[in-house]
Amino acid sequence: MSAHYRRRFLQFLAASPLAASPAVLAQLLPKSRLPDPIPWAALEPDKLIKSPKEAINVFDFEPVARQNVPPAHFGYMASGIDDEVTLRANREGFLKFQLRPRRLVDVEKVDMSTEILGVRYPSPIMIAPVGGHRMFNPEGEIAVARAAKVGGHAMILSTVTTTPVEEVAAARGAPVWYQLYATNKWDVARAFVTRAEKAGCPVVAVTVDRSGGRNQETLFRLQRTDSRDCNTCHDRSSLQANLRRRSMYEGVDVSGLSHTQSSSMTWDYLKRLRDTTKMKIVLKGILAYEDAALAVQNGMDGIIVSNHGARSEDSGRSTIDALPEILEAVKGRMPVLVDSGFRRGTDVAKALCMGAQAVCIGRPYIWGLGAFGQPGVERVLEILRIELHAIMQQLGAPSIKQMTPAMVRRA
């Protein structure tokens, strides 16, 4: 600023009535530097979005779901493990990678379709398995399946679904993948897989990252704030009694079942599974190069790079960090998918550029379900498609095949 304009500015301040009122001037000055970018979304209960159409991004749905969903149920979905380092890492990991926009490419028409295990889907965004959708909305998995149908999204159904697999597939209008918790009893897993295959499921996604206990602090803290009598819905007198509300356990002999996950699963178990079903087998929860190489050697059909949304361990490593080494180990010999922490179209784009064939979304569609039911899920998926479409145009990639590793670099 020149001396002339500085003098004029000081003369203006001297003549201003504010000069005689330091208290008024103090009110106009920021108390501290505002964050950049500024999070403009309202968090006050009376200013939350009132309909899915008002949502500008997927985060707009979370506080509405928090308002609608009982604290214990919300805590079940929101919780990580221990210090929740991995939960934060799943989001912060995306900051380590930058996209490299390309110009002067005809991107008027963008094809977001992708082929996975011989089936072409209109979108590379898939519905990740989340247990107990009716905890968040009475229509549960049916609402999610119908929303997935609207956007043409593939859907993976959880073992602990609160709706029968047959009804979910009917609502989706197409076969759904089935996610398997193997349990410590082979006959239970065999019953699940046999039923899923009979229902038309083409793929079983075997979760391999739930091999032990977990300290879900957020869940436990929010449970203490829940004033409801949970025993009116949950019979917790035994594990067997508590499982009666889970559709896949209907008619299954669960005597001798000590827990719903398996801490003794080995590659021999997967060979046994291969001999039991004609469904393709995808391993969900692979995070290390060595295990990815073994998956290829053992004839698996695909991998989902996943840390269970930071709900199974607190290693501190994000899935977007782990993805490159899994792709390197696989070397194109099987499809690689990824989940955990994806919230933006740019997040999805980074994984696709690296070489993932699809990205599975979890918590965001549950926020939509808890906030507004099926319309909320539809809008969450629509926003992600809009964002992905836009960044593909910026990258100069009119199709998924044209999204290449050269378009993403480590910061």
Secondary structure, DSSP 8 states (H G I E B T S, - for coil): --HHHHHHHHHHHHHSGGGG-HHHHHHHS-SS---SS------SGGGS-SSGGG-SSGGGHHHHHHHHS-HHHHHHHH--STT-HHHHHHHHGGGGEEE----S---SS-B--EEETTEEES-SEEE---S-GGGT-TTHHHHHHHHHHHHT--BEE-TT-SS-HHHHHHHHTS--EEEE---S-HHHHHHHHHHHHHTT--EEEEE-S--S----HHHHHHHHT--S-GGGT---SSHHHHGGGSGGGTT---TT---SS-SS--HHHHHHHHHH--SEEEEEEE-SHHHHHHHHHTT--EEEE--GGGTS------HHHHHHHHHHHHTTSS-EEEESS--SHHHHHHHHHHT-SEEEE-HHHHHHHHHHSHHHHHHHHHHHHHHHHHHHHHHT-SBGGG--GGGEEE-
